[in-house]
Amino acid sequence: MAGYLGTADGPAAADARASYAGRRQWRRVAQPVGAMSVRQSLSVVPVLWALVAPCAYGQAAVPPTVTPGALGHQSNEMARHYLHRHAQSKVWVPVIHVNPQRKQHLPAPGGPHFVLRKVVFTPSHFLTKSELDAVIRPYMGHSVDYRDLGLIVRRIDGLYEKAGILTGRAILPPQVVRNGIVRIDLIEGRLGQVVVSGNRYTKTRTIIQSLGLRPGAVIDVRTLRAALINYNRNNPDQLNAALRPGASFGLTNIDILTAEPPRYSAEVFADNEGVSSTGRYEGGVYLGDRSLFGYNDSLSGYALASGGSTYGYLAYDVPVTDSGGRAGVSFDRSQIAIIRGPYQGINITGHSWTSAVNYTQPFLSSIHWQLDGVASVTDTESVTDISGVSLGRTDLPGASLGEDLHYYASGTSVDFESAIAYDLASVPLTPERRLEIFTGATSWFQQIMGPWSTLVRIGWQWSPQANLPSVSLYQLGGAENLRGYNQGLVAGDVGYTVTGEIRRVVTPWFTALAFVDQGSVFAPHPATLTLTDVGVGGQWRWRSWLSGTLSVAYADHMVVPDQRPYQVFARIVFTPDALFE
């Protein structure tokens, strides 16, 4: 297993923000270091290859932080964080309002009696023959009157009620009883009209089709409730429903009540979480449209810039199935120039770009559980120049499969995701390699008492191959990883991180926290290394449009000579669209 202990700038520090990657919008994009073109002069080959080729596969002479692929990957992780967070909204448990049905009046005892020989029921979508037979069995072959028939009808209504079929009831129609044969009509409400209200930017047709509502179909309130939960889990707008009598007997209309968040979202931010070699101080902007064409199709853009790097990301996804399946495409491009550090003098520049197609399919959506399957296909290319000499183009096509499992309850939230990625690394002057990388992440938030809560996060990576491309190494260090160390200070083919936090809501606008971070990377050379830090921090919000984070952490291990014993990370976020809510 390859590893790297870098300068204070760190190796492939871009990857250290992997924990920023959102759930439910997960994609994996690997971006390799550029390698030298065979067309370059043979007199230049030995020098440039000695600098760059090792960093393409983990044991780097030039830290991967100075390559466009690695820095683009860092920005990509941050972009996915923003896309995920803005895709999330508070999920309502849907409420279905139904006018309660009055219990049918029982006739007074007495009147004509007859021996009940047979009961004929109209077809039922919900009740089985055995259930109906169990109701009438005590009366068959016995003398009954109209009150007994009323009791049969009431017991059938009880079956509907027990099954949650709020639109079903039994009716004893006017009839002449002959030969002891009685007819009972089972009225199960069929859909008349669907009226959608409250939707300003989501098309009415989109909502109706997503819920699977078809005029004339029998209304199953249980199925409707499950469809509402699935919709609310997978879309920004949230739905409730109300049932009311239709235009004629046996028809039921459904009113869908929609609550939409603002269509557009925006954030402008600044922080000191960048990489020193291209500028630690950085700023960026996020823009999003939650329903571009009215189909709950989202368009999101993200841009980031520091003193020596620029990055842009654009993503679009759209629902393609009634069950919530979404297909998406994305594209990103980054450009770098090394402006600080030991490699500043050799004029390292470059650029990288990635295109991706992805699909997310919910397999389970309930009040407490959500299970998604995720698949993606990506293609990444990157080019690195040193002193104006191109080192060639690196190509990394790949595909990945994964799952994302969530559990929700009052005061509790648990997430678990895992994935396997298959990549084909093509670097000039090196053999083509097939790579398999297994990754996973878990988080558990728990409200414990009053204003107190805890958060535990675990991340890991394993690969059967050694000497992975630098951008694919597991990174330690950074604002969302090990907060006492600089971005991507150490890396290896295999590794893990564990973070534990205890939080206290001090005021409505400030939450304080204390934390411990630990992580390890495993590699035969340099040696396997475990790092730990402890620290304090806080999250604050002033009104609804200005917020920020701050952390101060102390490291237990000095990895490089010029390393500071502590790190301070800060971020401020301005949300202009909140001013108009």
N, C-alpha and C positions, 0 to 999 in steps of 0.2 A: 504494500500500500504506500503510495507516495504521500509526502507531506512537505510543508514549507513553513519556515519561520522567517518572517520578513522584517523589513525596516518598520519604522513607526507608521509608514503609509500602509503597510500590510499587503498581503497577497489577495488578489481577487476580492478586494474589500466590497466590491459591488454586491457580491452574493450574501454578505452578512445581513442584509435586510430581508432574507427569505421569510423570517417570521412575520414580516409585514404583509406577506401574501395573504389575500383573503380566502375564506372558505367559499363554497358554492360557485365562485367564479374562477376556480383553480385552473391554471394552465402551467405547463412546464416549458420553458424556453431556454435551451442551452446555447451558449455563444462562445466559440473557441477563439483562441488567439491566432492572429494571422501568421503565416509562415512565409519563407522566402520563395520567390519565383525562380524557376530554373533558368529563366532568360536573363537573370542578372549576371553581371560580370563575375568570372570565376575569382577574380582578386578580391571581390567584396564578399563572396559567399562565406568564407570561414569566419570572418569577423561578425557579420550580422547573424549568422546561424548560431554562433556561440552565445549571442545575447538572447535570441528570441526562441529558438526551437525548444530549449528545456522548459520554458514557461508554458508551452502549449500542452505539456503533459505533466504538470504538477511540480517537478523539481526545478524551479525557475531561477535563472540568473537575473532576468528582468521580472520584477513582481507583476503578476497578472493585472494588478490595479492600473497599470499604465497602458493596457490594451483596450481598444474600443469595444470588443466583445464583452469583456468583463464589466466595464463601466456601463455599457448598455443594459446588461443583465441587472445590475443594481437598480437602475432607473425603472426597468420593467417591473421589478418586484414592488417598488413604491407605487407605480401606476396601478397595478392590480389591487393593491391595498385600497386606493381611492375608489376604484370601480366597485369593489366588493362593498365598501362601507356605504356608498351612495345607493347601491342596489338594495340594501337592506332597509326595511321599514318595520315599524312596530306591527307585529302580526296580531290581528284580532282573532279571537275565538268567535266564529260567526254565530249570530242569533237568528233563529227562524221564528218569526211571529205568526201564530196561528190563532184564529178566533176559535175558542173552545166550543166543541159541539155539546149541545144539551143532551142529557140522557133521555132516551125515548120514554114516553109515558106508558106505564103498564096498565092494561085494561083491568077493570075490577073482576074479581073471581065470579064465576058463574057463567051463564049463557050456554049455548049449545056445546055438547061434548061429542067427540068422535075418537075413534082409535087411529092413532098416527101410524101409517104404514110406510110412508116414504117422504123425504124432504128433497126437493130439487133446488140446487143452488146455481145461480149464474156463475160463469167462470171467474176465478180469482187469480190475481197476479201475485198475491202474497200468502194466502192461507192454503195449506195443503188439505187433501181429502181426509187424511187421518185426523187432522185437527178439527175439522168440521164434524166428522163422524163421532169424535169424542164428546162434542157438545150435544148432539141429538140422541146419542145412544140411550141415556136414561129414560127418554120419552118414547122410544120406538116400541110399538106393540101395546102401548098403554092408552087409556082414555085421557084426552087432553082437552082444554078449552083455550080461548084466545089469550088468557093470561099466561098459560104455559108457553104458548108461541111467543108471547112478548118476552118471557124469560130467556128463551132460546136466542132471540134477536139481541137481547142485552148481553148475553155471554159471548156472542160473536163479536159485538162491539168491543168487549173486554179484550178479546184476542188481538184486535187491531191496535188498541191502546197499549197493550203490553209489548207489542212488536214495534211500537213507535210509528205506526202508520196513521198519521193524524188526519188523513183525508179519506180514510176508509170507514164504512159503516154498513150495517145490514138493514134492509128494508123489507117489511111484510106488506106487499102490495094488496090492494083489494082483489079478491078472488072468490070463486065458488069452489069449496073443497069437495072433491069427488073421490071415492074409494080410498079415503085417508091420505091423499097425496097433497102436500103443501109446497108452494113455491116461495123461496126467500131470495130476494135480489141483493147481491153484494155490490154496493156502489163504491168504487175506488176512483177517487178524483182524477180526472184527466186534465192535462194542461190546456188551458184556454189561451190566454194572452200572457206575454212577458213584458213588463214595463220597467225600464231601467232609468234611474234618475241619479243626479249628482255627478255624472261623468262629464267633465268639461273637455278632456282631450283624448280619452279612450273611446273608441268606436263602440256603439251599442252592440253591433253585430259580433264584435270580438268577444265581448263579455258573455253574450248568450251562447255562442259556439263553444267557448272554453268551459262552460258549465254543462254542456251536453243537453241543453233544453230543446225538446222537439214538440211542437204543437200536436195535441192529440195523444201524446204518450202518457201512460199512467205515472202519476207523481209518487215517487218514493222519497219520503222526507229524509230517510237515512242516506240515500245516494246523493240527494241534494246537499245535505250537510257535509258529506265527504268531499264533494266537488267544491264547495265554498272554502273548506279548509285548504285543499290543494291549491286553489286559486290564490288565496291569501298568503300562502307560503311562498309562492313563486312569482308574485307580481307586486308592484309597488302600491297599487290601489287596493283597498280592502272592502269586502262586500258583506252585507247582511241581506236577509230576505224576509218577506212577509207574504203570507198566503191569504187570499180572500176569495169569496164566491165568484164564479164566472158568470157569463151572460146567460147560461142555461143550466138546467139541472145536470149534475154530474161533472161540470167543468169547474176548474179552479185556476184562478189567475195568480201569477207570482210577481210581486214587486221586488226588484233588486235595488237596494240602496247602496250607493257607491260613495266612498270617501277617498279622495285623491290627494296625495301630497303635491306640493308645487311641481309643475312640469319640468322646470329648469332648475339646475343646481350649479353652484359655483363656489370655489374656494381659492384663495390666494394665500400662500404660506411662505415662511422663511425659517431657516434653521441652520445649525452648525453640524449637521450629521453627514456631511460629504466626506470625500476622500482628500487627504492633504495634497496629493500629487496633482489633482485637477481643481482644487479649491474646496476647502472644508465648508465655507459659507455658501449657501445655495438658496435659490428661490424658485417657486413654481406656481402653476395654476392648474386647476381642474375645472372642466366644464362638462355638463351632462344634460341630455334631453331624455326623459324617461319614456316617452312615447312619440317617436319621431313622426311616424305616419298614422298614429292612432291605433296600432296593433300591440301595444305594450312592447314595442321594439325600441331598444335603448341605443343611443349613440353617445359615446363618451370620449373625451379627449383630455390629454394630460401633457404638460410641458414642464421641463426642469432645466435650469441653467446654473452653472457656477463659473468661476473664473476661467476654467479651461475645458468645460464640457457643455454640450447641449444635447437635449433628448426630447423626442416627441413620440407620443403613443396615441393611436386611434383605434377604437373598437366598436363594433356594431353586433347586436344579437337580436333575434326575433323568435317568438314562440312558433313552433311548427307542428305541435300536437295538442289535442285537447287536454292531455294529461300533464302538460307543463313542460314538455321537452323543448329545449331552446338550442338553436344553431347560431353560431357566431363566427365572425372573422375579425382579425386584428392585424395591425401593422405598426412597427416601430422602427425608428432610426436614431442612432446616436453618433456623435462626433466628439473627438477629444483632442486635447493638446496638453502635454505635460508642462506645468508651469512652476512646480516646486519639487524639491527632493534631489537625490543623487542622479536621476536620469534626465534632469531638466536640460543639461548641456548638449545632449545628443538629439534633441529636437524630435521627440516621438509624437506622431500624430496618427490619426486613423478614423475609420468610421465602420459602423456595422448596421445591418438591418435584418429584420425578422418578419416573416409573414406566418400566420397561423389560421387554421380552421378548427373549430371545436364544437362539441355537442354535449349537452348536459340533459340527463333524463331522470326525473324523479321516479323512484320505485316505491316509495312509501311516504305519504304525507298524512300525519294525524295530529291530534292536539299536542302530543308530547314528542313525536318522533318525525324525523325527516331523513330519508336515505336517497342520495343522488349517485348516479353513475356518470363518470366524466371520461370523454375520449377526445384526443386532440392530435393533429398532425401539424408539424412545424417545419420550417426551413429557414436556416440562419446562415448568413454570409458576413464575413468581416475581413477588413483589409487594414494592415498596419504599415506605416512608413517610418523609417528612421533616417533623419537627415536628408529627406527628399527621395530616398530610395525605397521603392515598394517591395515589400517582402512577400507579395503574392496574396492570393485569396484563399480563405478557408471556408469550406462548406460543411454544414452539420444538419442534414435532414433527420427527422426523428418522429416518433409516434409514442403516445403514452395512453395508459388506461388507469383509472383510479376510482375510488369511492369516497364519499363524504357523508358521514353519519352525524346527526345532531340529536341531542335530547334536550327538551325544554320542560321546565316545571317552575312553580313559584319559588323564586330565589335561587334557582339552579339552572346552569347551562353547561352542557358537556358537548364537545366537538371531537370527532376522530376522523382523520383522513389518511389515506395511504395511496400510493401510486407506484407503478413500474413504468419506466421510460426506456425505450429502445432507440438508440441513436447510432448513426453511421458517421464517424468522424473522418473527414477527408482533408488532410493537411499536406501541402506540398513537401516533397522529399521524405515523407514518412509513409509507412504502409497504412492502407485504409483499415480502420478498426470498427468493429461492432461493439457497442457498449450497452450494458444493462445496469440501471441504477434504480434502487428501491428507496423510496422516501416515505416519511410519515410524520404526522404532527397530531398532538392532542392538547386540548385545553379544558380546564374545569373551573368555572366560576361558581362560588357558593356564598350566598348571604348567610351569615352565621348568627348575628345578634345585633339588633338595632342598626346603628350606622356602620357596623363592621362587616367586612367581607374578605374573602380570600380568592386568589387566582393562581392556578398552577398551569404551566405550559411545558410540554415536552416535544422535542423535535429530534429526528434521527435520519441517518442515511447509511445505506450499505450497498456495496457493489462487489461482484465476484472478480471484476477486472482491477488491475493495479495501474497506477500512473494515469489517472483520468485527466482529460483536458482541464486546464486551470479553472475555467469557469464552472466546471461540474464538481469541483472539490467542495467538501463540507466546511463552512467557514465559522470561526469563532471571533467575536468582537463586534461592537457596534451598539447603536441606540436601542435596537430591538432584539439583541442577542445577549452578549455579555457586556453590560453597560459600564464596566470598569476598564474596558480595553478599547483601543481604537478599532476602526472598521477593519474586519478581516485580518486580524493580526496573525492568526495561524490557520492552517487548513490541512485537510487530509481526505483520502478517498472515503473513509468511514468515520463517523462521528455522531455525537449526540449533544443536546443541550437540555438543561432543566432549569426552570425559573419558578420561584415561589414568591408570592407577594401577599402582604396583608394590607388592607385598605380601610380607611375611615373617612366617612363623609363629615367634614368639619363644619362646613356651611353649605348652603344650597349651591354656591358657586365654586367651592374648593374641596377637593378630595386629596388627602395625604396618603402616602404609601411608603412602606419599607420593604426591601426585597433582598433576596439572595439568588445569584446566578451561578451555575456551574456548567462546564462543558468540556468535552474531550474530543480529540482527534487521534486516530490510530494510524501510525505509519512506522515502518522500520527505520527510515532515515529521512529527516531527523527523528529523534526519539518521539514516541507517543507522549502526548502532553495533556495534562488536565489543568484547567484554569477555573478560579472561583473569584467572585467579587461580592461585596455587600454595599448597600447604599440606601438612600432615601430619595423621595421625589414627590411630585404632585401633579395634579391635573386641575386646571382652572377654566372657568368660563365666565365672561362678563356679558350679561344679557344673552342674546341668542346669536350674536354675529361675531364675537371675538373670543377665542379660546387658545389654550396653549398647554404645553407639557414641559416639565423640568426634571432632570435626574442628576444626582451626584453619587458616584460610585467609586469605591476604593478597591484596587486589585491586590490579590494576595501573591502575585508572581510577576517578577520582572523578566520579560521575555527578551527584550532588546535593550541595548545600553541607553538609548535616548528616550525610553518610554517613561511617560509620566505615571506616578503612583495612583492617580485618580483621573476620572473623566467627567466632564460636565456636558450634558446634551440638553439643548433647549429648542423649542419650536413654538412659533406663534402662527395662528390661523385666523384669517379674516373670511367670513362667510357673507358676502354681500346680499345674496338672495334672501337671507333671514331678515333683512331690514324691511322687507315688503310682505312678510307673512302676517 
